[in-house]
Amino acid sequence: MDSSLKIFLDLFVGSLGFAYFIYGKKQRVLIPTLCGVSLMAYPYFVQRMLIYIPVALLLAILPFLIRE
């Protein structure tokens, strides 16, 4: 895998996670906050793109599927 693509995806996923975290914290909603923390942390632990992309998509749409 091209390392520049991995860096771009890490930056994008981390930024999305930060936005979810800030939104969830300000609104005091648990699901976006947890998804935000997960999106910020998991790129450090997952290297394979076959796992990386589906998990990122799942965590990104989870706050829209589960409403509190």
PDB file of N, CA, C and O in Angstrom:
ATOM      1  N   MET A   1       0.836  -1.176   0.000  1.00  0.00           N
ATOM      2  CA  MET A   1       0.000   0.000   0.000  1.00  0.00           C
ATOM      3  C   MET A   1       0.876   1.232   0.000  1.00  0.00           C
ATOM      4  O   MET A   1       1.928   1.263   0.638  1.00  0.00           O
ATOM      5  N   ASP A   2       0.445   2.220  -0.702  1.00  0.00           N
ATOM      6  CA  ASP A   2       1.170   3.480  -0.769  1.00  0.00           C
ATOM      7  C   ASP A   2       1.075   4.199   0.577  1.00  0.00           C
ATOM      8  O   ASP A   2      -0.016   4.360   1.125  1.00  0.00           O
ATOM      9  N   SER A   3       2.201   4.622   1.095  1.00  0.00           N
ATOM     10  CA  SER A   3       2.204   5.225   2.425  1.00  0.00           C
ATOM     11  C   SER A   3       1.523   6.589   2.441  1.00  0.00           C
ATOM     12  O   SER A   3       0.974   6.987   3.469  1.00  0.00           O
ATOM     13  N   SER A   4       1.548   7.314   1.320  1.00  0.00           N
ATOM     14  CA  SER A   4       0.881   8.615   1.299  1.00  0.00           C
ATOM     15  C   SER A   4      -0.638   8.451   1.381  1.00  0.00           C
ATOM     16  O   SER A   4      -1.311   9.280   1.994  1.00  0.00           O
ATOM     17  N   LEU A   5      -1.181   7.408   0.780  1.00  0.00           N
ATOM     18  CA  LEU A   5      -2.618   7.133   0.901  1.00  0.00           C
ATOM     19  C   LEU A   5      -2.968   6.778   2.343  1.00  0.00           C
ATOM     20  O   LEU A   5      -3.990   7.233   2.857  1.00  0.00           O
ATOM     21  N   LYS A   6      -2.145   5.979   2.996  1.00  0.00           N
ATOM     22  CA  LYS A   6      -2.384   5.614   4.393  1.00  0.00           C
ATOM     23  C   LYS A   6      -2.334   6.845   5.290  1.00  0.00           C
ATOM     24  O   LYS A   6      -3.157   6.977   6.195  1.00  0.00           O
ATOM     25  N   ILE A   7      -1.397   7.736   5.059  1.00  0.00           N
ATOM     26  CA  ILE A   7      -1.301   8.958   5.857  1.00  0.00           C
ATOM     27  C   ILE A   7      -2.533   9.824   5.643  1.00  0.00           C
ATOM     28  O   ILE A   7      -3.072  10.382   6.598  1.00  0.00           O
ATOM     29  N   PHE A   8      -2.985   9.942   4.393  1.00  0.00           N
ATOM     30  CA  PHE A   8      -4.182  10.734   4.111  1.00  0.00           C
ATOM     31  C   PHE A   8      -5.407  10.135   4.794  1.00  0.00           C
ATOM     32  O   PHE A   8      -6.193  10.864   5.398  1.00  0.00           O
ATOM     33  N   LEU A   9      -5.577   8.824   4.706  1.00  0.00           N
ATOM     34  CA  LEU A   9      -6.716   8.173   5.360  1.00  0.00           C
ATOM     35  C   LEU A   9      -6.656   8.325   6.871  1.00  0.00           C
ATOM     36  O   LEU A   9      -7.680   8.561   7.511  1.00  0.00           O
ATOM     37  N   ASP A  10      -5.464   8.192   7.449  1.00  0.00           N
ATOM     38  CA  ASP A  10      -5.318   8.383   8.891  1.00  0.00           C
ATOM     39  C   ASP A  10      -5.714   9.797   9.300  1.00  0.00           C
ATOM     40  O   ASP A  10      -6.390   9.986  10.311  1.00  0.00           O
ATOM     41  N   LEU A  11      -5.303  10.773   8.530  1.00  0.00           N
ATOM     42  CA  LEU A  11      -5.637  12.159   8.824  1.00  0.00           C
ATOM     43  C   LEU A  11      -7.134  12.407   8.686  1.00  0.00           C
ATOM     44  O   LEU A  11      -7.732  13.079   9.526  1.00  0.00           O
ATOM     45  N   PHE A  12      -7.734  11.874   7.642  1.00  0.00           N
ATOM     46  CA  PHE A  12      -9.166  12.061   7.418  1.00  0.00           C
ATOM     47  C   PHE A  12      -9.999  11.394   8.505  1.00  0.00           C
ATOM     48  O   PHE A  12     -10.917  12.003   9.054  1.00  0.00           O
ATOM     49  N   VAL A  13      -9.676  10.143   8.813  1.00  0.00           N
ATOM     50  CA  VAL A  13     -10.423   9.390   9.822  1.00  0.00           C
ATOM     51  C   VAL A  13     -10.236  10.025  11.198  1.00  0.00           C
ATOM     52  O   VAL A  13     -11.193  10.123  11.965  1.00  0.00           O
ATOM     53  N   GLY A  14      -9.031  10.452  11.515  1.00  0.00           N
ATOM     54  CA  GLY A  14      -8.785  11.109  12.797  1.00  0.00           C
ATOM     55  C   GLY A  14      -9.525  12.432  12.920  1.00  0.00           C
ATOM     56  O   GLY A  14     -10.036  12.761  13.990  1.00  0.00           O
ATOM     57  N   SER A  15      -9.585  13.192  11.834  1.00  0.00           N
ATOM     58  CA  SER A  15     -10.311  14.468  11.840  1.00  0.00           C
ATOM     59  C   SER A  15     -11.804  14.243  12.015  1.00  0.00           C
ATOM     60  O   SER A  15     -12.466  14.974  12.751  1.00  0.00           O
ATOM     61  N   LEU A  16     -12.328  13.237  11.342  1.00  0.00           N
ATOM     62  CA  LEU A  16     -13.738  12.905  11.499  1.00  0.00           C
ATOM     63  C   LEU A  16     -14.027  12.462  12.935  1.00  0.00           C
ATOM     64  O   LEU A  16     -15.049  12.835  13.512  1.00  0.00           O
ATOM     65  N   GLY A  17     -13.134  11.677  13.498  1.00  0.00           N
ATOM     66  CA  GLY A  17     -13.278  11.250  14.885  1.00  0.00           C
ATOM     67  C   GLY A  17     -13.237  12.422  15.850  1.00  0.00           C
ATOM     68  O   GLY A  17     -13.994  12.454  16.820  1.00  0.00           O
ATOM     69  N   PHE A  18     -12.366  13.381  15.594  1.00  0.00           N
ATOM     70  CA  PHE A  18     -12.289  14.566  16.455  1.00  0.00           C
ATOM     71  C   PHE A  18     -13.578  15.371  16.379  1.00  0.00           C
ATOM     72  O   PHE A  18     -14.061  15.871  17.395  1.00  0.00           O
ATOM     73  N   ALA A  19     -14.135  15.499  15.180  1.00  0.00           N
ATOM     74  CA  ALA A  19     -15.402  16.227  15.017  1.00  0.00           C
ATOM     75  C   ALA A  19     -16.535  15.515  15.751  1.00  0.00           C
ATOM     76  O   ALA A  19     -17.342  16.166  16.415  1.00  0.00           O
ATOM     77  N   TYR A  20     -16.606  14.198  15.640  1.00  0.00           N
ATOM     78  CA  TYR A  20     -17.625  13.433  16.370  1.00  0.00           C
ATOM     79  C   TYR A  20     -17.445  13.588  17.877  1.00  0.00           C
ATOM     80  O   TYR A  20     -18.417  13.751  18.615  1.00  0.00           O
ATOM     81  N   PHE A  21     -16.204  13.537  18.321  1.00  0.00           N
ATOM     82  CA  PHE A  21     -15.931  13.661  19.748  1.00  0.00           C
ATOM     83  C   PHE A  21     -16.379  15.025  20.281  1.00  0.00           C
ATOM     84  O   PHE A  21     -17.037  15.093  21.319  1.00  0.00           O
ATOM     85  N   ILE A  22     -16.035  16.091  19.594  1.00  0.00           N
ATOM     86  CA  ILE A  22     -16.421  17.439  20.024  1.00  0.00           C
ATOM     87  C   ILE A  22     -17.938  17.584  20.007  1.00  0.00           C
ATOM     88  O   ILE A  22     -18.518  18.133  20.944  1.00  0.00           O
ATOM     89  N   TYR A  23     -18.583  17.096  18.953  1.00  0.00           N
ATOM     90  CA  TYR A  23     -20.044  17.171  18.866  1.00  0.00           C
ATOM     91  C   TYR A  23     -20.692  16.406  20.020  1.00  0.00           C
ATOM     92  O   TYR A  23     -21.577  16.929  20.698  1.00  0.00           O
ATOM     93  N   GLY A  24     -20.252  15.176  20.237  1.00  0.00           N
ATOM     94  CA  GLY A  24     -20.829  14.357  21.296  1.00  0.00           C
ATOM     95  C   GLY A  24     -20.603  14.935  22.676  1.00  0.00           C
ATOM     96  O   GLY A  24     -21.470  14.846  23.545  1.00  0.00           O
ATOM     97  N   LYS A  25     -19.438  15.529  22.877  1.00  0.00           N
ATOM     98  CA  LYS A  25     -19.133  16.117  24.174  1.00  0.00           C
ATOM     99  C   LYS A  25     -20.002  17.348  24.434  1.00  0.00           C
ATOM    100  O   LYS A  25     -20.520  17.521  25.537  1.00  0.00           O
ATOM    101  N   LYS A  26     -20.161  18.197  23.425  1.00  0.00           N
ATOM    102  CA  LYS A  26     -20.969  19.408  23.603  1.00  0.00           C
ATOM    103  C   LYS A  26     -22.450  19.090  23.762  1.00  0.00           C
ATOM    104  O   LYS A  26     -23.151  19.749  24.529  1.00  0.00           O
ATOM    105  N   GLN A  27     -22.927  18.080  23.038  1.00  0.00           N
ATOM    106  CA  GLN A  27     -24.337  17.715  23.116  1.00  0.00           C
ATOM    107  C   GLN A  27     -24.624  16.732  24.251  1.00  0.00           C
ATOM    108  O   GLN A  27     -25.780  16.431  24.545  1.00  0.00           O
ATOM    109  N   ARG A  28     -23.561  16.237  24.882  1.00  0.00           N
ATOM    110  CA  ARG A  28     -23.667  15.231  25.949  1.00  0.00           C
ATOM    111  C   ARG A  28     -24.403  13.981  25.472  1.00  0.00           C
ATOM    112  O   ARG A  28     -25.353  13.506  26.094  1.00  0.00           O
ATOM    113  N   VAL A  29     -23.916  13.469  24.329  1.00  0.00           N
ATOM    114  CA  VAL A  29     -24.470  12.260  23.726  1.00  0.00           C
ATOM    115  C   VAL A  29     -23.338  11.226  23.675  1.00  0.00           C
ATOM    116  O   VAL A  29     -22.241  11.522  23.202  1.00  0.00           O
ATOM    117  N   LEU A  30     -23.612  10.028  24.161  1.00  0.00           N
ATOM    118  CA  LEU A  30     -22.575   9.020  24.340  1.00  0.00           C
ATOM    119  C   LEU A  30     -22.077   8.404  23.029  1.00  0.00           C
ATOM    120  O   LEU A  30     -20.868   8.260  22.847  1.00  0.00           O
ATOM    121  N   ILE A  31     -22.972   8.042  22.123  1.00  0.00           N
ATOM    122  CA  ILE A  31     -22.572   7.304  20.912  1.00  0.00           C
ATOM    123  C   ILE A  31     -21.600   8.104  20.034  1.00  0.00           C
ATOM    124  O   ILE A  31     -20.558   7.558  19.669  1.00  0.00           O
ATOM    125  N   PRO A  32     -21.880   9.367  19.673  1.00  0.00           N
ATOM    126  CA  PRO A  32     -20.893  10.103  18.881  1.00  0.00           C
ATOM    127  C   PRO A  32     -19.561  10.300  19.611  1.00  0.00           C
ATOM    128  O   PRO A  32     -18.502  10.304  18.984  1.00  0.00           O
ATOM    129  N   THR A  33     -19.617  10.459  20.916  1.00  0.00           N
ATOM    130  CA  THR A  33     -18.380  10.621  21.683  1.00  0.00           C
ATOM    131  C   THR A  33     -17.525   9.361  21.612  1.00  0.00           C
ATOM    132  O   THR A  33     -16.321   9.436  21.368  1.00  0.00           O
ATOM    133  N   LEU A  34     -18.140   8.218  21.822  1.00  0.00           N
ATOM    134  CA  LEU A  34     -17.399   6.955  21.761  1.00  0.00           C
ATOM    135  C   LEU A  34     -16.901   6.648  20.356  1.00  0.00           C
ATOM    136  O   LEU A  34     -15.781   6.167  20.182  1.00  0.00           O
ATOM    137  N   CYS A  35     -17.729   6.924  19.355  1.00  0.00           N
ATOM    138  CA  CYS A  35     -17.291   6.708  17.969  1.00  0.00           C
ATOM    139  C   CYS A  35     -16.137   7.645  17.623  1.00  0.00           C
ATOM    140  O   CYS A  35     -15.212   7.258  16.910  1.00  0.00           O
ATOM    141  N   GLY A  36     -16.192   8.863  18.124  1.00  0.00           N
ATOM    142  CA  GLY A  36     -15.102   9.813  17.886  1.00  0.00           C
ATOM    143  C   GLY A  36     -13.793   9.347  18.482  1.00  0.00           C
ATOM    144  O   GLY A  36     -12.753   9.405  17.827  1.00  0.00           O
ATOM    145  N   VAL A  37     -13.837   8.887  19.716  1.00  0.00           N
ATOM    146  CA  VAL A  37     -12.622   8.379  20.357  1.00  0.00           C
ATOM    147  C   VAL A  37     -12.105   7.151  19.609  1.00  0.00           C
ATOM    148  O   VAL A  37     -10.899   6.998  19.414  1.00  0.00           O
ATOM    149  N   SER A  38     -13.015   6.286  19.197  1.00  0.00           N
ATOM    150  CA  SER A  38     -12.610   5.086  18.455  1.00  0.00           C
ATOM    151  C   SER A  38     -11.989   5.440  17.112  1.00  0.00           C
ATOM    152  O   SER A  38     -10.985   4.849  16.715  1.00  0.00           O
ATOM    153  N   LEU A  39     -12.583   6.402  16.412  1.00  0.00           N
ATOM    154  CA  LEU A  39     -12.038   6.805  15.112  1.00  0.00           C
ATOM    155  C   LEU A  39     -10.673   7.473  15.254  1.00  0.00           C
ATOM    156  O   LEU A  39      -9.830   7.354  14.364  1.00  0.00           O
ATOM    157  N   MET A  40     -10.454   8.162  16.349  1.00  0.00           N
ATOM    158  CA  MET A  40      -9.145   8.785  16.554  1.00  0.00           C
ATOM    159  C   MET A  40      -8.084   7.763  16.946  1.00  0.00           C
ATOM    160  O   MET A  40      -6.914   7.934  16.605  1.00  0.00           O
ATOM    161  N   ALA A  41      -8.470   6.704  17.655  1.00  0.00           N
ATOM    162  CA  ALA A  41      -7.484   5.775  18.202  1.00  0.00           C
ATOM    163  C   ALA A  41      -7.171   4.582  17.307  1.00  0.00           C
ATOM    164  O   ALA A  41      -6.025   4.136  17.255  1.00  0.00           O
ATOM    165  N   TYR A  42      -8.167   4.063  16.606  1.00  0.00           N
ATOM    166  CA  TYR A  42      -7.941   2.780  15.946  1.00  0.00           C
ATOM    167  C   TYR A  42      -6.969   2.821  14.765  1.00  0.00           C
ATOM    168  O   TYR A  42      -6.399   1.773  14.461  1.00  0.00           O
ATOM    169  N   PRO A  43      -6.730   3.941  14.071  1.00  0.00           N
ATOM    170  CA  PRO A  43      -5.708   3.908  13.018  1.00  0.00           C
ATOM    171  C   PRO A  43      -4.305   3.569  13.522  1.00  0.00           C
ATOM    172  O   PRO A  43      -3.457   3.130  12.745  1.00  0.00           O
ATOM    173  N   TYR A  44      -4.058   3.768  14.806  1.00  0.00           N
ATOM    174  CA  TYR A  44      -2.758   3.402  15.363  1.00  0.00           C
ATOM    175  C   TYR A  44      -2.584   1.890  15.475  1.00  0.00           C
ATOM    176  O   TYR A  44      -1.456   1.397  15.483  1.00  0.00           O
ATOM    177  N   PHE A  45      -3.677   1.159  15.560  1.00  0.00           N
ATOM    178  CA  PHE A  45      -3.607  -0.270  15.816  1.00  0.00           C
ATOM    179  C   PHE A  45      -3.898  -1.141  14.598  1.00  0.00           C
ATOM    180  O   PHE A  45      -3.489  -2.302  14.565  1.00  0.00           O
ATOM    181  N   VAL A  46      -4.593  -0.609  13.601  1.00  0.00           N
ATOM    182  CA  VAL A  46      -4.994  -1.402  12.432  1.00  0.00           C
ATOM    183  C   VAL A  46      -4.150  -0.969  11.235  1.00  0.00           C
ATOM    184  O   VAL A  46      -4.084   0.217  10.912  1.00  0.00           O
ATOM    185  N   GLN A  47      -3.513  -1.926  10.588  1.00  0.00           N
ATOM    186  CA  GLN A  47      -2.666  -1.636   9.439  1.00  0.00           C
ATOM    187  C   GLN A  47      -3.243  -2.164   8.123  1.00  0.00           C
ATOM    188  O   GLN A  47      -2.966  -1.603   7.062  1.00  0.00           O
ATOM    189  N   ARG A  48      -4.033  -3.221   8.177  1.00  0.00           N
ATOM    190  CA  ARG A  48      -4.564  -3.835   6.959  1.00  0.00           C
ATOM    191  C   ARG A  48      -5.769  -3.065   6.450  1.00  0.00           C
ATOM    192  O   ARG A  48      -6.697  -2.785   7.208  1.00  0.00           O
ATOM    193  N   MET A  49      -5.758  -2.724   5.172  1.00  0.00           N
ATOM    194  CA  MET A  49      -6.832  -1.927   4.584  1.00  0.00           C
ATOM    195  C   MET A  49      -8.148  -2.702   4.492  1.00  0.00           C
ATOM    196  O   MET A  49      -9.220  -2.097   4.476  1.00  0.00           O
ATOM    197  N   LEU A  50      -8.075  -4.039   4.430  1.00  0.00           N
ATOM    198  CA  LEU A  50      -9.302  -4.835   4.383  1.00  0.00           C
ATOM    199  C   LEU A  50     -10.097  -4.726   5.684  1.00  0.00           C
ATOM    200  O   LEU A  50     -11.308  -4.948   5.692  1.00  0.00           O
ATOM    201  N   ILE A  51      -9.434  -4.392   6.759  1.00  0.00           N
ATOM    202  CA  ILE A  51     -10.102  -4.186   8.041  1.00  0.00           C
ATOM    203  C   ILE A  51     -10.303  -2.695   8.291  1.00  0.00           C
ATOM    204  O   ILE A  51     -11.333  -2.288   8.828  1.00  0.00           O
ATOM    205  N   TYR A  52      -9.341  -1.897   7.912  1.00  0.00           N
ATOM    206  CA  TYR A  52      -9.316  -0.461   8.202  1.00  0.00           C
ATOM    207  C   TYR A  52     -10.531   0.271   7.628  1.00  0.00           C
ATOM    208  O   TYR A  52     -11.218   0.989   8.355  1.00  0.00           O
ATOM    209  N   ILE A  53     -10.796   0.100   6.358  1.00  0.00           N
ATOM    210  CA  ILE A  53     -11.867   0.855   5.688  1.00  0.00           C
ATOM    211  C   ILE A  53     -13.259   0.447   6.172  1.00  0.00           C
ATOM    212  O   ILE A  53     -14.050   1.335   6.487  1.00  0.00           O
ATOM    213  N   PRO A  54     -13.608  -0.846   6.251  1.00  0.00           N
ATOM    214  CA  PRO A  54     -14.957  -1.174   6.753  1.00  0.00           C
ATOM    215  C   PRO A  54     -15.205  -0.726   8.194  1.00  0.00           C
ATOM    216  O   PRO A  54     -16.306  -0.282   8.520  1.00  0.00           O
ATOM    217  N   VAL A  55     -14.202  -0.839   9.050  1.00  0.00           N
ATOM    218  CA  VAL A  55     -14.380  -0.401  10.429  1.00  0.00           C
ATOM    219  C   VAL A  55     -14.569   1.111  10.483  1.00  0.00           C
ATOM    220  O   VAL A  55     -15.407   1.602  11.240  1.00  0.00           O
ATOM    221  N   ALA A  56     -13.803   1.854   9.691  1.00  0.00           N
ATOM    222  CA  ALA A  56     -13.955   3.314   9.650  1.00  0.00           C
ATOM    223  C   ALA A  56     -15.348   3.701   9.163  1.00  0.00           C
ATOM    224  O   ALA A  56     -15.975   4.602   9.719  1.00  0.00           O
ATOM    225  N   LEU A  57     -15.827   3.026   8.132  1.00  0.00           N
ATOM    226  CA  LEU A  57     -17.170   3.329   7.630  1.00  0.00           C
ATOM    227  C   LEU A  57     -18.240   2.975   8.665  1.00  0.00           C
ATOM    228  O   LEU A  57     -19.199   3.725   8.843  1.00  0.00           O
ATOM    229  N   LEU A  58     -18.084   1.859   9.333  1.00  0.00           N
ATOM    230  CA  LEU A  58     -19.048   1.470  10.363  1.00  0.00           C
ATOM    231  C   LEU A  58     -19.080   2.479  11.505  1.00  0.00           C
ATOM    232  O   LEU A  58     -20.154   2.889  11.946  1.00  0.00           O
ATOM    233  N   LEU A  59     -17.905   2.876  11.981  1.00  0.00           N
ATOM    234  CA  LEU A  59     -17.857   3.860  13.069  1.00  0.00           C
ATOM    235  C   LEU A  59     -18.358   5.226  12.627  1.00  0.00           C
ATOM    236  O   LEU A  59     -18.879   5.986  13.444  1.00  0.00           O
ATOM    237  N   ALA A  60     -18.209   5.549  11.347  1.00  0.00           N
ATOM    238  CA  ALA A  60     -18.667   6.849  10.850  1.00  0.00           C
ATOM    239  C   ALA A  60     -20.186   6.911  10.720  1.00  0.00           C
ATOM    240  O   ALA A  60     -20.774   7.972  10.928  1.00  0.00           O
ATOM    241  N   ILE A  61     -20.838   5.789  10.378  1.00  0.00           N
ATOM    242  CA  ILE A  61     -22.289   5.833  10.212  1.00  0.00           C
ATOM    243  C   ILE A  61     -23.050   5.385  11.453  1.00  0.00           C
ATOM    244  O   ILE A  61     -24.266   5.561  11.532  1.00  0.00           O
ATOM    245  N   LEU A  62     -22.349   4.811  12.417  1.00  0.00           N
ATOM    246  CA  LEU A  62     -23.004   4.314  13.628  1.00  0.00           C
ATOM    247  C   LEU A  62     -23.792   5.395  14.375  1.00  0.00           C
ATOM    248  O   LEU A  62     -24.892   5.096  14.841  1.00  0.00           O
ATOM    249  N   PRO A  63     -23.301   6.631  14.520  1.00  0.00           N
ATOM    250  CA  PRO A  63     -24.102   7.653  15.223  1.00  0.00           C
ATOM    251  C   PRO A  63     -25.416   7.991  14.504  1.00  0.00           C
ATOM    252  O   PRO A  63     -26.367   8.447  15.140  1.00  0.00           O
ATOM    253  N   PHE A  64     -25.474   7.774  13.202  1.00  0.00           N
ATOM    254  CA  PHE A  64     -26.709   8.025  12.464  1.00  0.00           C
ATOM    255  C   PHE A  64     -27.694   6.870  12.597  1.00  0.00           C
ATOM    256  O   PHE A  64     -28.903   7.061  12.470  1.00  0.00           O
ATOM    257  N   LEU A  65     -27.174   5.672  12.854  1.00  0.00           N
ATOM    258  CA  LEU A  65     -28.030   4.498  12.992  1.00  0.00           C
ATOM    259  C   LEU A  65     -28.583   4.350  14.401  1.00  0.00           C
ATOM    260  O   LEU A  65     -29.712   3.896  14.588  1.00  0.00           O
ATOM    261  N   ILE A  66     -27.790   4.731  15.383  1.00  0.00           N
ATOM    262  CA  ILE A  66     -28.203   4.618  16.791  1.00  0.00           C
ATOM    263  C   ILE A  66     -28.423   6.014  17.328  1.00  0.00           C
ATOM    264  O   ILE A  66     -27.473   6.764  17.552  1.00  0.00           O
ATOM    265  N   ARG A  67     -29.667   6.352  17.531  1.00  0.00           N
ATOM    266  CA  ARG A  67     -30.005   7.670  18.091  1.00  0.00           C
ATOM    267  C   ARG A  67     -30.427   7.501  19.542  1.00  0.00           C
ATOM    268  O   ARG A  67     -31.177   6.585  19.878  1.00  0.00           O
ATOM    269  N   GLU A  68     -29.944   8.384  20.390  1.00  0.00           N
ATOM    270  CA  GLU A  68     -30.322   8.319  21.807  1.00  0.00           C
ATOM    271  C   GLU A  68     -31.473   9.244  22.089  1.00  0.00           C
ATOM    272  O   GLU A  68     -31.932   9.328  23.228  1.00  0.00           O
TER     273      GLU A  68
END
